[in-house]
Amino acid sequence: MGGGGFAMKPPNPALDRYVLELGRARRPDPRICLLPTAGGDSEDQIFRFYAAFSDEACEPTHLSLFRLGRRPVSLRSHLLEQDVVYVGGGSMLNMLVIWRAHGLDGVMREAWNRGVVLCGQSAGSMCWFERGVTTSSGRPEPATGLGFLRGSNSVHYDGEPHRRTRYLEAVRNQEVPGGYGVDDAAGLLFAGTRLAEIVSSRPRARAYRVARMPDGQVAETPLVPRELPAPQYTAPPLAITELRAVRAARRGAGERRRVG
């Protein structure tokens, strides 16, 4: 996702429900785990995740890598038990450094090879590609991803013109390979490494195939998405959100104790 899902304001559950439908190919009530590493394990991001998924037919949990000392858990075991791993937005650069320190780059590839749905928004979208354009250092700059998917990805394509400009420059100068620019509320579905579908949760949200042409110019080819139904959704009050998060965290802690 270029941006969107439970992080959108106002919230729009269409992309999140699309993700759950993909997970239901594995299990009727899919296990879905949030990795909020890129956002520094932000409590706000975690609360929004549980507010979005606690009332759905699924089993939501999260892993806070910054707080593992409080809740030791086998990262590999927990992630490989999931049907969906959902990576939140934030700093792609910092996230990948932390993932590699914990060996999660290898675990993610193992999960991918086992058919676990890997998804995310913003940094959680670019990380699967060879290259992305991150603002981790304060300004848009190319960065190296995990390389599961060939090419590059630039997010917030309609909402952050400076990032789009830098991405086109990076493709033109061959700092990054060609790839995809993705608007907020739009998403790309890959089956293996093949682009299978483009979807969006609002009108006019688009994705673009971006390529360097033989004359050195850069071409942006629009990819018109299938627009997902956008059901009405009202975010619950913060107190209710906190209660759901606490309950979900307790459930997750109980599962981890059984695993350990």
C-alpha positions in Angstrom: 0.0 0.0 0.0 1.3 3.4 -0.8 -0.4 4.5 2.4 -3.7 3.7 3.9 -5.4 0.9 5.8 -5.9 1.4 9.5 -3.5 4.3 9.5 -5.7 6.4 7.2 -7.5 9.5 8.5 -10.4 9.1 8.4 -10.1 5.3 8.7 -11.1 3.2 5.7 -11.2 -0.5 6.3 -11.4 -1.6 2.6 -7.7 -2.4 2.2 -7.4 -4.1 5.6 -10.4 -6.3 4.8 -8.8 -7.1 1.4 -5.7 -8.3 3.3 -7.8 -10.4 5.5 -9.5 -12.0 2.5 -6.1 -13.0 1.2 -5.3 -14.5 4.6 -8.6 -16.5 4.6 -7.1 -18.6 1.7 -5.1 -20.2 4.5 -7.5 -20.1 7.5 -11.2 -18.9 8.0 -10.1 -16.7 10.9 -6.6 -15.7 9.9 -3.8 -15.0 12.3 -2.5 -11.5 11.6 0.5 -10.0 13.3 1.5 -6.3 13.2 5.2 -5.4 13.1 5.3 -1.7 14.1 9.1 -1.5 14.1 9.3 1.3 11.5 7.2 3.5 13.7 9.4 2.8 16.8 6.7 0.4 18.1 4.3 3.4 18.4 1.5 2.8 20.8 -0.8 4.9 18.6 -0.1 2.6 15.7 -0.6 -0.5 17.8 -3.9 0.9 19.1 -5.2 1.7 15.7 -4.3 -1.8 14.5 -6.4 -3.5 17.2 -9.2 -1.0 16.7 -9.3 -2.0 13.1 -9.0 -5.8 13.5 -10.4 -6.7 16.9 -13.9 -6.8 15.6 -13.0 -8.7 12.4 -13.0 -12.5 12.1 -9.3 -12.9 12.7 -6.7 -13.3 15.5 -4.7 -10.1 15.8 -1.4 -9.8 17.6 1.7 -7.6 17.5 5.4 -7.9 18.1 7.2 -5.0 19.7 10.9 -5.5 19.0 11.8 -2.5 21.2 10.1 -4.2 24.2 11.2 -7.8 23.9 12.9 -7.7 27.3 9.4 -7.3 28.9 7.8 -10.1 26.8 10.4 -12.6 25.5 9.1 -14.6 22.5 10.4 -16.7 19.7 10.2 -14.3 16.8 10.6 -17.0 14.2 8.0 -19.3 15.8 5.4 -16.5 16.2 5.8 -15.1 12.7 5.8 -18.5 10.9 2.5 -19.3 12.7 0.8 -16.3 11.1 -1.4 -16.1 8.0 -0.6 -12.4 7.5 2.3 -10.3 8.6 1.3 -6.6 8.4 4.2 -4.1 8.6 3.4 -0.6 9.7 4.8 2.7 8.4 7.7 4.8 9.6 11.4 4.7 8.9 12.3 2.0 6.4 16.0 2.5 7.0 15.8 2.1 10.8 13.4 -0.8 10.6 15.6 -2.9 8.3 18.6 -2.3 10.5 16.6 -3.6 13.5 15.2 -6.5 11.6 18.6 -7.6 10.5 19.9 -7.4 14.0 17.2 -9.8 15.1 17.5 -12.1 12.0 14.0 -11.1 10.8 15.2 -10.6 7.2 15.8 -14.4 7.0 12.6 -15.2 8.9 10.5 -13.0 6.5 11.9 -14.8 3.5 11.1 -18.1 5.1 7.5 -16.9 5.8 7.2 -15.7 2.2 8.4 -19.1 0.9 5.7 -20.8 3.1 2.9 -18.7 1.6 2.4 -16.3 4.5 0.8 -13.0 3.2 3.3 -10.2 3.6 1.9 -6.7 3.4 2.3 -3.2 4.7 1.9 0.5 4.3 4.5 3.0 3.4 7.9 1.7 4.8 6.1 -1.6 5.1 5.4 -1.6 1.4 8.8 -0.5 0.1 10.8 -2.9 2.2 9.9 -6.0 0.1 11.5 -4.5 -3.1 15.1 -4.1 -4.1 15.0 -0.3 -3.6 12.7 2.4 -2.3 12.8 6.1 -1.6 12.7 6.8 2.1 12.5 10.0 4.1 14.3 8.3 7.1 17.0 10.9 7.0 14.6 13.8 6.7 14.7 14.1 2.9 13.8 11.6 0.2 16.7 9.4 -0.6 17.1 5.9 -2.2 17.5 3.0 0.2 18.0 -0.7 -0.2 15.1 -3.1 0.7 14.9 -6.9 1.2 14.8 -7.6 -2.5 12.0 -10.2 -2.5 10.4 -8.3 -5.3 12.5 -7.0 -8.2 12.6 -3.3 -9.0 11.7 -0.3 -6.8 8.7 1.2 -5.0 7.9 4.7 -4.0 4.9 5.4 -1.7 2.7 8.3 -0.9 2.9 9.1 -4.6 0.1 11.6 -4.7 0.5 13.0 -1.1 4.3 13.8 -1.1 5.3 15.5 -4.4 8.9 15.9 -3.2 9.3 12.1 -2.8 7.8 11.5 -6.2 10.2 14.0 -7.8 13.2 12.4 -6.1 12.1 9.0 -7.2 11.8 10.0 -10.8 15.2 11.6 -10.6 16.7 8.4 -9.1 15.2 6.2 -11.8 16.5 8.7 -14.5 20.0 8.7 -13.0 19.9 4.9 -12.5 20.3 5.1 -8.8 17.3 2.8 -8.5 15.8 0.4 -11.1 12.4 1.1 -12.5 9.4 0.0 -10.5 6.2 1.4 -9.1 4.8 4.6 -7.7 1.8 4.0 -5.5 -0.7 6.6 -4.3 -2.1 6.7 -0.8 -5.1 4.3 -0.6 -3.8 2.2 -3.5 -2.2 -1.2 -3.3 -0.3 -3.8 -5.4 -0.9 -7.5 -5.0 1.9 -9.8 -6.0 1.5 -13.6 -6.5 5.0 -14.7 -5.9 6.9 -12.1 -7.9 4.2 -11.5 -10.5 2.0 -8.4 -10.3 -1.5 -9.9 -10.0 -3.8 -7.0 -9.2 -4.0 -3.3 -8.4 -6.7 -2.2 -5.9 -7.7 1.1 -4.2 -9.9 2.1 -1.3 -10.9 5.5 -2.7 -11.7 7.0 -6.2 -8.8 8.3 -8.2 -6.1 6.5 -6.2 -3.7 5.1 -8.7 -0.4 3.2 -9.1 2.1 3.8 -11.9 4.7 1.7 -13.6 7.9 3.8 -13.7 10.6 3.0 -16.2 13.7 4.7 -17.7 13.4 4.9 -21.5 16.3 4.4 -24.0 16.5 8.2 -24.5 17.1 8.7 -20.7 13.6 10.0 -20.0 11.3 8.5 -17.4 7.9 7.2 -18.3 5.0 6.8 -15.8 2.3 4.5 -17.0 -0.9 4.6 -15.0 -2.2 1.3 -13.6 -5.9 1.6 -13.1 -7.0 -0.3 -10.0 -10.1 -2.2 -9.0 -11.9 0.0 -6.5 -12.8 -1.9 -3.4 -16.1 -1.4 -1.6 -15.7 1.3 1.1 -18.0 0.3 4.0 -18.8 3.0 6.6 -16.4 2.9 9.5 -16.3 5.0 12.6 -13.2 4.8 14.8 -14.1 3.9 18.4 -13.2 6.2 21.3 -9.7 6.0 22.5 -10.7 4.4 25.8 -12.4 1.5 23.9 -9.4 1.2 21.6 -7.0 0.9 24.6 -9.2 -1.7 26.2 -9.2 -3.8 23.0 -5.4 -3.4 22.7 -4.9 -4.6 26.3 -7.2 -7.6 25.8 -5.4 -8.5 22.5 -2.0 -8.1 24.1 -3.1 -10.4 26.9 -4.2 -13.0 24.4 -1.0 -12.7 22.6 1.1 -13.1 25.8 -0.8 -16.2 26.6 -0.1 -17.7 23.2 3.6 -16.8 23.6 3.8 -18.5 27.0 2.4 -21.7 25.5 4.9 -21.5 22.6 7.8 -20.9 25.0 
